[in-house]
């Protein structure tokens, strides 16, 4: 029997393929009954604007959230891009990121 883990994922890019793969990793982790949280930092807070025919980030994000995954986004990064009224992500703090990392058994970054 596999050990259930708490996995924190930090995404720092808006490159469609990398974000898509991070979400695929998160979904696979949830499918193995792990707990998963994602924290968006830097340009990753622009996740709502990622459009790519091959790497459908919006669809993968919906799958992740439907599976019970949680996404947090750096408030400072959102504010520096003037996206406060345009983001669907919960605006979070660096303390929330630290809390996620200390909560997690393992943390990965994309």
Backbone bond lengths (Angstrom), bond angles and torsions (degrees), N, CA, C in turn:
res aa  C-N    CA-C-N  psi(-1)  N-CA   C-N-CA  omega(-1)  CA-C   N-CA-C  phi
1 X - - - 1.456 - - 1.526 109.02 -
2 X 1.319 115.10 133.55 1.462 120.04 -179.06 1.523 110.90 -78.40
3 X 1.316 114.99 144.36 1.449 121.49 177.85 1.532 109.89 -74.21
4 X 1.304 116.78 133.42 1.457 121.08 175.68 1.527 108.39 -78.74
5 X 1.320 115.66 131.92 1.460 120.78 -176.54 1.520 110.89 -122.01
6 X 1.316 114.50 161.93 1.460 122.63 170.39 1.525 105.49 -104.15
7 X 1.337 116.42 120.42 1.461 121.19 -175.49 1.521 109.80 -118.03
8 X 1.326 115.60 123.09 1.455 122.24 174.52 1.524 108.86 -100.30
9 X 1.315 116.15 134.54 1.461 121.14 179.80 1.525 108.33 -123.49
10 X 1.313 116.00 123.80 1.460 121.55 175.10 1.518 107.22 -106.10
11 X 1.333 115.69 124.47 1.460 120.85 177.15 1.520 107.29 -111.58
12 X 1.347 116.44 127.83 1.460 121.52 -176.29 1.527 113.13 -121.18
13 X 1.324 117.91 11.86 1.453 121.17 -174.98 1.520 110.38 -129.49
14 X 1.336 115.55 159.32 1.463 119.53 170.98 1.530 110.28 -114.12
15 X 1.339 116.44 14.72 1.467 121.33 174.26 1.530 107.89 -66.06
16 X 1.319 116.25 119.20 1.464 121.76 -171.33 1.526 113.06 -53.10
17 X 1.317 117.73 -48.40 1.459 119.69 -176.70 1.527 111.95 -64.18
18 X 1.317 117.66 -39.61 1.471 120.65 -179.88 1.528 111.63 -67.75
19 X 1.328 116.83 -42.40 1.467 119.90 178.94 1.521 109.84 -66.50
20 X 1.325 116.93 -42.06 1.463 122.80 178.41 1.528 109.92 -59.11
21 X 1.336 116.56 -44.98 1.466 120.40 178.61 1.525 112.07 -66.83
22 X 1.323 117.63 -37.42 1.465 120.56 176.62 1.529 110.12 -61.57
23 X 1.317 116.53 -41.82 1.461 120.79 178.59 1.525 111.18 -68.07
24 X 1.318 117.44 -38.54 1.469 121.01 175.42 1.525 110.56 -61.18
25 X 1.333 116.54 -43.26 1.466 121.70 176.79 1.531 110.28 -60.20
26 X 1.322 115.97 -44.17 1.459 120.87 -179.77 1.530 111.06 -62.71
27 X 1.321 116.85 -43.49 1.471 121.51 179.58 1.527 110.11 -64.74
28 X 1.337 116.89 -44.27 1.471 120.28 177.85 1.521 110.55 -60.53
29 X 1.320 116.72 -38.59 1.466 120.78 178.34 1.525 111.13 -65.08
30 X 1.326 116.70 -42.91 1.468 120.40 177.10 1.526 110.77 -63.90
31 X 1.327 116.40 -38.83 1.464 120.24 179.84 1.527 112.27 -63.78
32 X 1.333 117.07 -22.25 1.464 121.48 175.46 1.531 110.88 -92.34
33 X 1.334 115.75 16.92 1.461 123.72 176.15 1.522 114.37 71.48
34 X 1.338 117.85 14.44 1.464 120.90 175.45 1.524 109.87 -77.02
35 X 1.323 115.82 160.15 1.457 121.52 171.47 1.524 106.80 -93.34
36 X 1.341 116.89 137.62 1.462 120.51 -175.79 1.519 109.80 -135.68
37 X 1.335 114.78 137.96 1.462 121.80 171.08 1.523 107.48 -131.91
38 X 1.332 115.69 141.53 1.463 121.91 177.05 1.520 108.56 -115.73
39 X 1.334 115.31 136.92 1.462 121.34 173.73 1.525 107.70 -120.52
40 X 1.339 116.26 123.07 1.459 122.21 177.86 1.517 109.40 -92.78
41 X 1.336 115.68 131.96 1.453 121.20 -178.08 1.527 108.95 -136.43
42 X 1.329 116.76 152.56 1.466 120.14 178.98 1.519 110.42 61.58
43 X 1.321 115.40 -140.45 1.465 119.72 -175.51 1.525 113.34 -66.43
44 X 1.327 118.44 -12.12 1.465 120.57 178.14 1.522 112.27 -65.05
45 X 1.340 117.91 -20.72 1.465 119.64 178.22 1.524 111.15 -65.60
46 X 1.325 117.21 -10.68 1.462 122.14 176.72 1.531 111.49 -87.53
47 X 1.321 117.63 21.60 1.461 123.17 -175.44 1.532 112.58 -54.88
48 X 1.325 117.74 -34.58 1.470 120.74 -179.26 1.525 112.28 -65.66
49 X 1.325 117.59 -19.98 1.463 121.47 -177.63 1.523 113.49 -97.76
50 X 1.335 117.99 0.71 1.468 120.23 -179.00 1.523 108.77 -76.57
51 X 1.311 115.39 117.02 1.472 121.76 178.74 1.524 107.73 -126.29
52 X 1.323 117.06 124.03 1.451 121.90 179.90 1.525 107.92 -154.62
53 X 1.331 117.21 130.45 1.465 120.63 -177.98 1.526 112.65 -66.51
54 X 1.324 116.64 -35.08 1.461 120.40 -176.97 1.521 112.43 -84.27
55 X 1.327 117.13 -38.41 1.462 121.46 -175.77 1.527 108.70 -115.52
56 X 1.325 115.73 91.83 1.463 122.60 -173.71 1.532 110.37 -81.29
57 X 1.319 114.42 85.54 1.464 121.42 -177.37 1.526 111.04 -62.37
58 X 1.324 117.62 -42.79 1.471 120.46 -177.88 1.524 110.99 -59.61
59 X 1.322 117.34 -41.88 1.461 121.35 179.90 1.528 111.20 -67.04
60 X 1.339 116.89 -43.62 1.469 119.96 178.39 1.522 110.73 -64.82
61 X 1.316 116.77 -38.23 1.463 119.78 178.13 1.528 110.62 -62.90
62 X 1.325 116.34 -42.10 1.467 120.53 177.18 1.523 110.88 -61.45
63 X 1.341 116.44 -42.51 1.467 120.57 178.02 1.529 110.88 -61.28
64 X 1.339 116.10 -43.08 1.459 121.25 -179.90 1.530 111.00 -62.79
65 X 1.312 116.47 -47.33 1.464 119.98 -179.17 1.522 111.32 -67.80
66 X 1.342 117.50 -36.43 1.460 120.96 177.61 1.527 111.38 -64.62
67 X 1.334 116.55 -29.00 1.462 121.64 178.98 1.534 111.72 -82.37
68 X 1.329 117.00 0.47 1.458 120.80 176.57 1.511 114.76 100.69
69 X 1.326 117.64 8.03 1.452 121.39 -179.98 1.519 112.38 -74.34
70 X 1.312 114.93 150.23 1.469 121.97 -179.12 1.523 109.65 -113.63
71 X 1.346 116.36 138.69 1.464 122.37 176.16 1.525 108.78 -122.72
72 X 1.334 115.45 130.66 1.455 122.83 173.23 1.523 107.70 -118.44
73 X 1.325 117.41 154.27 1.462 120.58 -179.61 1.518 110.43 -135.33
74 X 1.324 115.62 140.50 1.464 122.89 -178.82 1.525 110.46 -62.72
75 X 1.326 115.95 116.41 1.457 121.00 -179.25 1.516 113.11 -62.47
76 X 1.323 117.60 -39.54 1.460 120.87 179.05 1.521 110.40 -62.77
77 X 1.338 116.60 -41.36 1.472 121.29 179.18 1.533 110.83 -66.25
78 X 1.331 116.44 -38.48 1.471 120.92 177.72 1.527 109.82 -65.55
79 X 1.327 116.55 -47.15 1.467 120.78 -178.38 1.519 111.87 -64.45
80 X 1.325 117.85 -38.30 1.468 119.99 -179.48 1.522 111.81 -66.14
81 X 1.334 116.86 -19.27 1.471 122.15 177.91 1.528 111.61 -103.03
82 X 1.330 116.85 3.37 1.473 123.06 -179.81 1.535 111.11 56.57
83 X 1.331 115.87 45.67 1.463 121.32 -177.42 1.533 113.09 -109.00
84 X 1.325 117.31 11.95 1.465 120.21 -175.39 1.526 112.55 -53.58
85 X 1.331 117.37 -38.64 1.467 120.99 -177.63 1.523 112.37 -94.12
86 X 1.332 117.22 0.72 1.465 120.63 -174.03 1.523 113.33 -115.49
87 X 1.313 117.93 -6.16 1.463 119.89 -175.93 1.526 111.08 -97.48
88 X 1.318 114.96 146.01 1.465 119.86 174.59 1.530 110.69 -99.02
89 X 1.323 116.75 0.75 1.470 122.04 -178.83 1.529 110.63 -87.23
90 X 1.321 116.23 143.70 1.462 118.41 173.00 1.527 110.40 -63.66
91 X 1.312 116.49 128.75 1.464 121.06 179.95 1.531 107.79 -76.76
92 X 1.330 114.97 124.71 1.457 121.66 -174.31 1.519 110.26 -126.01
93 X 1.322 115.11 177.65 1.464 121.04 -177.81 1.526 110.08 -116.22
94 X 1.323 114.94 170.76 1.458 119.45 175.02 1.533 110.01 -63.57
95 X 1.332 116.95 -30.68 1.465 119.50 175.24 1.525 111.18 -62.13
96 X 1.342 117.10 -36.21 1.463 120.83 176.42 1.529 110.63 -64.45
97 X 1.335 116.76 -37.50 1.457 120.97 177.15 1.532 110.18 -65.19
98 X 1.320 116.17 -45.25 1.464 120.50 177.49 1.529 109.87 -60.68
99 X 1.322 116.88 -42.68 1.462 120.64 178.53 1.526 111.02 -60.19
100 X 1.345 117.00 -40.66 1.460 120.65 178.91 1.528 110.60 -63.72
101 X 1.332 115.88 -44.74 1.466 120.13 -178.60 1.528 111.07 -64.16
102 X 1.325 117.14 -40.56 1.467 119.24 179.97 1.535 111.27 -74.55
103 X 1.327 117.59 -27.08 1.465 122.56 175.23 1.523 110.96 -69.62
104 X 1.319 116.40 -37.63 1.468 122.40 -172.23 1.520 112.51 -74.27
105 X 1.335 114.84 144.27 1.460 120.50 169.59 1.533 109.61 -75.15
106 X 1.316 115.93 -35.03 1.464 122.94 178.32 1.526 108.26 -139.43
107 X 1.329 116.02 144.28 1.462 121.68 176.11 1.522 107.67 -126.84
108 X 1.323 115.98 133.33 1.456 121.66 176.51 1.533 108.79 -122.54
109 X 1.306 115.32 152.69 1.463 121.32 -179.05 1.514 109.52 -124.40
110 X 1.325 115.14 135.82 1.465 121.81 174.78 1.521 107.94 -117.88
